[in-house]
Amino acid sequence: MYLKQVKKFTANPILYFVFPVAFIALMVMNYVASEGVDTNELIQQIIKTFGVNGAFIMLIAPLSIGLLGVLFWVKFIQGQTIRSLTTSRSKVDWKRIFFSFFIWGSITTIMTLLAYYTNPEDFVWNFKPEKFMVFLILAIILVPMQTSFEEYLFRGNMMQGMALVTKSRLIPLLVTSILFGLMHIANPEVGKVGYIIMVYYIGTGLFLGILTIMDEGLELALGFHAANNLVGALLVTADWTAFQTHSVFKDISEPSAGFEIIFPVLIIFPLLLFLFSKVYKWKNWKEKLTGNLNNK
């Protein structure tokens, strides 16, 4: 089982928290340093200096490279296999990753097109073939690395380490979900929409955590997260988001803290959990999500 299998490795439990704590400390420092700073204005200044693609690389590359860091730490410092960090199966199930990517990528595309055709005045055509192709290559390389880093850090290393120490399933699920959400607190979206958007970020972390625990591996979470960031970045950009890109559309509407923020958390994510549960025949929800780690 995904959370229990780390027991067979002999690393000091403290090692499971060094990398996550260091990363969270950096996020706290970033938040404190950005206090009183208009992060959106700062991003615009970076774009003026380095261009849209240059700014994209500067913002995402540290997290993308972080994937190599967390994998190195787990394998060579903790002495844990990358497979056991990824899944409880005998090998990584790539079909699960691609299925999850396809499902959420398709839903994201459909929802974006519906929004465009329903309220065309909220969008402008932003597609510039040459710039888009350069961005497409950068995004395909960097975005999956960035999203995988966050999954391996929060739903992987941190969740497994907390489960090892607390002997609980629920505590790691809740703590990693909250920390995942708080990681986004310095994003310009928060300043534009307000702290209500944290419901979406924490809710997404909770959804990804449930996926990981119920499916006994990171595969579905890896696919979903990659689709969420990659397809979203390719389709739509806005002047008030963290990723401002050479996307197909540009959202020029004024963002609001409405039902659209909690709609995915309350409606779409539960429906996706239901879908995945039927496809992969999940059982014993209560025991898996809230039971003691020593139980089945």
Disulfide bonds with the S-S distance in Angstrom:
none
